[in-house]
């Protein structure tokens, strides 16, 4: 299924990707996870799946709450880092969500921090939702955390510069009818010349995502507009946080 030219294959395995995106506040993440778990009220014996888990930050937080957690990610580099923190109740595997994973195994599945919408075709995105849906037991719960397209369009910062250590990231963002784009130019004195990567993320609305869920027998239960679980507003909410239940 891996296709030469998929932008995320090289970028997700780059050490510069990890430097840019994995400096988030884990205390802030833990606060969100605790609120989410209070809302979901999972039993302690529940099995949890963290899809597109990256280096495993959210997985580790969930495992610290006492659950059995499995994290999967397409990036070998990310999984290699995550596996260093494996424990009796914490497991990591390199896996492409477009392909089947464990069937009818998990009570809850999560896709945090907009780690969706990267594939080339609609069918590939449907396949990813199918994989996650099939991994859930009957009445299992999926939490899908996506950007709110309308808010992102209105609040896009087109040009930014970020310094991390001796590395400078020049970031340019734009969008068209179907995608958001982010060009990242990296300057590092250790490099003979700058590196350049371009991210491409699909502009899925709540209706688009709900169609994917329903097609895979996942029924939308609740929708929130932020990590504080505010009500969703089509223009004013920064996030699109969807909670769905498997019906068959």
URGI-V670929 format. One record per backbone hydrogen bond with DSSP energy under -0.5 kcal/mol. NH is the residue of the N-H (numbers start at 1). CO is the residue of the C=O. Records with the same first field share a line. If there is no record, write none. Layout:
NH=CO  CO
//
This chain:
4=2
6=3
9=6
10=6
11=7
12=8
14=11
17=14
18=14
19=15
20=16
21=17
22=18
26=24
29=25
30=26
31=27
32=28
33=29
34=30
35=31
36=32
37=33
38=34
39=35
40=36
41=37
46=43
48=68
49=108
50=70
51=49  110
52=72
53=50  72
56=53
60=56
61=57
62=58
63=59
64=60
65=61  62
66=63
67=62
68=46
69=67  89
70=48
71=91
72=50
73=93
76=74
79=75
80=76
81=77
82=78
83=79
84=81
85=82
86=83
87=90
90=87
91=69
93=71
95=73  93
97=95
99=96
104=134
105=135
106=135
107=47
108=47
109=141
110=49
111=143
112=51
114=145
115=112
116=114
125=121
126=122
127=123
128=124
129=125
130=126
131=127
132=128
133=129
134=130
135=131
136=132  133
137=106
139=246
140=137
141=107
142=244
143=109
144=142  242
145=111  143
146=144  240
148=238
149=147
152=148
153=149
154=150
155=151
156=153
158=156
160=171
162=169
164=162  167
167=164
168=187
169=162
170=168  185
171=160  169
172=183
173=158
174=181
176=179
180=201
181=174
182=199
183=172
184=182  197
185=170  183
186=184  195
187=168  185
188=186
189=166
191=188
195=186
197=184
199=182
201=180
202=117
203=178
204=202
209=205
210=206
211=207
212=208
213=209
214=210
215=211
216=212  213
217=214
218=213
219=217  245
220=218
221=243
222=243
224=241
225=230
229=226
232=223
237=233
239=225
240=146
241=224
242=144  240
243=222
244=142
245=219
246=140
247=217
248=217
//
